[in-house]
Amino acid sequence: LAEAYFEHDALALAEREYRTVIERPESVAYWYAMYKIGCIEHALQRYGEALETLFRVAEGTQRDPEQRGLHRAATKDFVRVYAEIGRSETAYRSFQRVDREDAFEMLEFLADIYQEQGKHDQAILAYHELMTLAPTHKNVCLWQSRIVHVALSQVAGNGEAVEQVVRLVQLSRSLRAAQALPAAELKACHDRAAAISGELARAYHVDSVKAESGDPSARAERLYE
């Protein structure tokens, strides 16, 4: 009955029935019903309650192999709710409380959510923390390239984007010099840095011709280098 109400978006009625289910902790549907309550609390913007409920589900299902799918769903939804009210600075510590083994993956998921939501400062902080925690991770160049895109989306043509592209190029060179990643991933990092720097250099070049201004041309020159 709860599922039927949920599917028809009658969330208050669904929550009432799910709470009836969790009155019996021995029920095989106990953790699933509690998870759905957390989803409803999220949908109704009761974010604090949703975090607490999803934390309980993640904690309660963590050591049960048969509940692994539900555990992962709860941790992902915990991150989605955290993105609404939490701060990037405290995210990793919070995620370690939920699941120490998956905390890093949760932080990466949070960074992507922040980027999608246009929370630029929070996204950059999260990506920087990822790179600090795992400087030779296979996705490290991807994270830096996403910082570039975030910088570009903040203020059109600003100098911060150029600095972030330069950091991407430097990151690619340092990883290659240290042979810190497998050859295929080093090449992918190099190609990403070359593509982004070249594309942005050409864009600034065209803008400088149109605007007859020296500033974009200087940015283009630096990126060409």
C-alpha positions in Angstrom: 0.0 0.0 0.0 2.8 2.4 0.8 4.5 1.6 -2.5 1.2 2.4 -4.3 0.8 5.7 -2.6 4.5 6.5 -3.3 4.1 5.7 -7.0 1.1 8.1 -7.2 3.0 10.8 -5.4 0.8 10.7 -2.3 3.8 11.1 -0.1 2.1 11.9 3.2 -0.1 8.7 2.9 2.9 6.7 1.8 5.0 7.9 4.7 2.2 6.9 7.1 2.1 3.3 5.7 5.9 3.0 5.6 6.0 4.0 9.3 3.5 1.3 10.0 6.0 -1.2 8.4 8.9 0.0 10.6 6.9 -0.6 13.8 8.1 -4.2 13.3 11.9 -4.2 13.3 11.9 -7.9 12.6 10.2 -7.4 9.2 12.3 -8.1 6.1 11.0 -4.8 4.7 12.1 -2.8 7.7 15.2 -1.1 6.3 13.6 -0.7 2.9 10.6 1.1 4.4 12.9 3.3 6.5 14.9 4.2 3.3 11.7 5.2 1.5 10.8 7.4 4.5 14.2 9.1 4.0 13.4 9.6 0.3 10.0 11.2 1.2 11.6 13.5 3.8 14.0 14.6 1.1 11.2 15.2 -1.4 9.3 17.2 1.1 12.5 19.3 1.9 12.8 18.0 5.5 16.5 17.8 4.9 17.6 17.4 8.5 15.2 14.5 9.1 16.2 12.9 5.8 19.9 13.0 6.7 19.2 11.3 10.0 17.0 8.6 8.5 19.3 7.8 5.6 22.3 7.7 8.1 20.4 5.1 10.1 19.7 3.0 7.0 23.3 3.2 5.8 24.5 2.2 9.3 22.0 -0.6 9.7 22.6 -2.2 6.3 26.4 -1.8 6.1 27.4 -5.2 7.3 24.7 -7.2 5.6 25.8 -8.5 2.2 22.1 -9.1 1.2 21.4 -5.4 1.8 24.4 -4.0 -0.2 22.2 -2.5 -2.9 20.0 -0.7 -0.3 23.1 0.4 1.5 24.6 2.0 -1.6 21.3 3.7 -2.4 21.1 5.1 1.1 24.6 6.5 0.9 24.0 8.1 -2.5 20.8 9.7 -1.3 22.6 10.9 1.9 25.0 12.8 -0.4 22.1 14.3 -2.4 20.5 15.6 0.8 23.8 16.8 2.1 24.3 18.8 -1.0 21.2 20.8 0.0 22.2 21.8 3.5 25.8 20.7 4.1 29.2 22.4 3.5 32.0 21.1 1.4 34.5 21.8 4.2 32.9 19.2 6.5 31.6 16.7 3.9 34.4 14.1 4.0 34.3 13.8 7.8 30.5 13.4 7.6 30.7 10.8 4.9 33.3 8.8 6.9 30.7 8.6 9.7 28.3 7.1 7.2 30.7 4.7 5.5 34.4 5.0 5.9 35.2 2.7 2.9 32.9 4.7 0.5 33.5 8.2 1.9 35.9 9.1 -0.9 33.4 8.0 -3.6 30.7 10.0 -1.8 32.9 13.1 -1.8 33.4 12.7 -5.6 29.7 12.3 -6.1 29.1 15.5 -4.0 31.5 17.5 -6.1 29.7 16.5 -9.3 26.3 17.4 -7.7 27.7 20.8 -6.7 28.9 21.4 -10.2 25.5 20.4 -11.7 23.6 22.6 -9.3 25.8 25.6 -10.1 27.3 25.8 -6.6 30.7 26.8 -8.0 32.6 27.6 -4.8 31.5 24.4 -3.1 32.3 22.3 -6.2 35.9 23.8 -6.5 36.5 23.1 -2.8 35.3 19.5 -3.1 37.4 18.9 -6.2 40.5 20.4 -4.5 40.0 18.1 -1.5 39.7 15.1 -3.8 43.0 16.0 -5.4 44.6 16.6 -2.0 43.4 13.2 -0.7 44.4 11.3 -3.8 46.9 13.2 -6.0 47.6 10.2 -8.2 44.0 9.0 -8.6 42.9 8.0 -12.1 40.4 10.9 -12.2 42.7 13.6 -11.0 42.9 15.3 -14.4 39.2 15.0 -14.8 38.7 16.8 -11.5 41.0 19.7 -12.5 39.3 20.0 -15.9 36.0 20.3 -14.2 37.4 23.1 -12.1 38.3 24.8 -15.4 34.7 24.5 -16.6 33.4 25.8 -13.3 35.8 28.8 -13.5 34.6 29.5 -17.1 31.0 29.4 -16.0 31.4 32.0 -13.2 32.5 35.0 -15.2 32.9 34.9 -19.0 36.4 35.4 -20.1 37.9 35.8 -16.6 41.6 35.2 -15.9 40.9 32.5 -13.3 40.0 30.1 -16.0 43.4 30.6 -17.6 45.1 29.9 -14.3 43.1 26.7 -13.9 44.0 25.6 -17.4 47.7 26.3 -16.6 47.4 24.1 -13.5 45.8 21.4 -15.6 48.8 21.4 -18.0 51.2 21.5 -15.1 49.4 18.6 -13.5 49.6 16.6 -16.8 53.4 17.2 -17.0 54.1 16.3 -13.4 52.1 13.1 -13.6 53.9 12.1 -16.8 57.4 13.0 -15.3 56.6 10.8 -12.2 54.9 8.1 -14.3 52.3 8.3 -11.6 49.5 6.8 -13.7 49.3 4.0 -16.3 50.3 5.0 -19.8 46.7 5.1 -21.2 45.6 7.4 -18.3 48.7 9.7 -18.8 47.8 10.0 -22.4 44.2 10.8 -21.7 45.3 13.5 -19.2 47.7 15.0 -21.7 45.1 15.0 -24.5 42.5 16.6 -22.2 44.9 19.3 -21.2 45.9 19.9 -24.8 42.3 20.1 -26.0 41.1 22.5 -23.3 44.1 24.8 -23.5 44.0 24.9 -27.3 40.2 25.4 -27.5 40.3 28.2 -25.0 43.4 29.9 -26.6 41.6 30.0 -29.9 38.5 31.4 -28.3 40.5 34.2 -26.7 42.3 34.8 -29.9 39.1 35.3 -31.9 37.7 37.5 -29.1 40.8 39.7 -29.2 40.5 40.2 -33.0 36.8 41.1 -32.7 37.3 43.4 -29.7 40.6 44.8 -30.8 41.7 44.5 -27.2 45.1 43.4 -25.9 43.9 41.6 -22.8 42.2 38.5 -24.4 45.2 38.3 -26.8 47.6 38.1 -23.8 45.5 35.2 -22.4 45.5 33.5 -25.7 49.3 33.8 -26.0 49.8 32.3 -22.6 47.6 29.3 -23.4 49.3 28.8 -26.8 52.5 28.6 -24.9 
